[in-house]
Amino acid sequence: MKEKYYKIAVFRFDPLKDTAHRFDHYTVPASKANTVLDALIYIRDYIDGTLAFRASCRQGRCGSCAMHINGRYGLACEVRLVPGQNRVRPLGQMPIIKDLMVDMERFWEKYEAIKPYLVRRSNEAAQTYANRRKIEKTVDCILCGACFSACMMTGMNSGFHGPAAFVVMNRFLLDERDALRDQRLEIVKGENGVFRCHSMYNCNEACPKNIKPAENILEIKKNID
Ligand code: FES
């Protein structure tokens, strides 16, 4: 039987050598690739060993393979190749290290700034089942950066915390065991806080885990007098 192939155009840019980006075109056998990540691994292993991208778990859990695929954000290990032309670009709003790898330092800085950990009110403070159900919608965030990348405000304002940080913030605001509620709200009241969000919902559209960051931001706003 005749072998089936997928076509994929991959964003290439090496800031140390290139003055402009380009798309390189590859053909990948369907017997070797099902997902976009399979195709990238095939290209790196058999066609061009210089292709740079991040990936780890290959099962949609670590968040490292987020990129812009065929017109929308997604996880390369979860998005299937489509017949005809496929096209991949790196996450936006962050400097390119090489090809599909971006420098996520600003993303992690903003994440750390919201104190992404539980500080218990007391050692005895246990979580009720009902409260655990309440935070369920936030804990699936895998910090892939797709929402940060899709957000207009993170692009326009480098001080803006961004949707993922606010999702994690809301996770702790909802947690009945947490002692930092007032401190957390103080952080997001500020100039680069939640009221900078214009509810464009690009983050909801980008999230591969359907977390709806925009709704989390609205919930945080309701906590602020
Ligand atoms: S490789 Fe971990 S989410 Fe894709």
Boltz pocket constraint, residues with backbone or C-beta under 6 A from the ligand:
constraints:
  - pocket:
      binder: B
      contacts: [[A, 54], [A, 55], [A, 56], [A, 57], [A, 58], [A, 59], [A, 60], [A, 61], [A, 62], [A, 63], [A, 64], [A, 65], [A, 66], [A, 75], [A, 76], [A, 77], [A, 78]]
      max_distance: 6.0
